[in-house]
Structure formats: structure tokens, C-alpha cells
Amino acid sequence: MKPFFVTTANNLSLVIMPESEAHADGHPFLTYTYSIFRRDDSILARLNQPDRLLLPNKKNNPDYLGYVSFEQPGKVFSYFADGEHELSYDEVVDVIEEINHFRDTPQLWTI
């Protein structure tokens, strides 16, 4: 799966990075964890090397805003603000809605 872009209701531009990419029998496997970064030039320059963004030291990246983990897609999820900065409640709601849309729309996935 590829990174995708989200703009919240208060015009915060974000990059959402699915944390895994796996394929079973040629079909995409949906990840349950999505890292969230502010969209800026330094993040955009590293999108062609997503492994570098998802390193264990991502918490030190000032653009890192935590991650969303889905326990039951569309029903149970958690937001973890484990970086220097965090999203507001409304921003988290916007991000979760966008991730759900992404998960429900296979045409958006890179296969």
C-alpha cells in the first residue's frame, strides 16, 4: 500500500503511511497501523523511501504526529500520540474517517 494524503477540516495537510505492505496470493493485505506525519517538503522528499520514515526513531521526527491502530476496522480504533506533537480530537476524527475511506476503496491501493 502506498502513502496517501489527508487534509483535515482545519486545513492541516497530512501524510498517512500504512506501516506494512504484504500480499497474500497476489491480493493486498490491509494493515492495521497507520503512521501520521505533517505534509511538508522533507516528508515528501522521503516518500520514495517509506522505510526511512517508519524507522524506530520516527518519534524524533518533528513532523511525526503518532499513529492510528485499528482493532476492528470501522468499529474499534486507537490514536497514539507518541511523538513530539499530537492531533486534536477533531483532527483524529478526520484522519480516521479518511483512513476508513481508504480501506474501503481498493482502487486507491497500489497493487
Buried (B, 14 or more C-beta within 10 A) or exposed (E): BBBBEBEBEEEBEBBBBBBEEEEEEEEBEBBBBBBBBBBEEEBEEBBEEBEEBBEEEBEEBEBBBBBBBBEEEEEEBEBEBEBEEBBEEEBBBBBBEBBBEBBEEEEEBEE
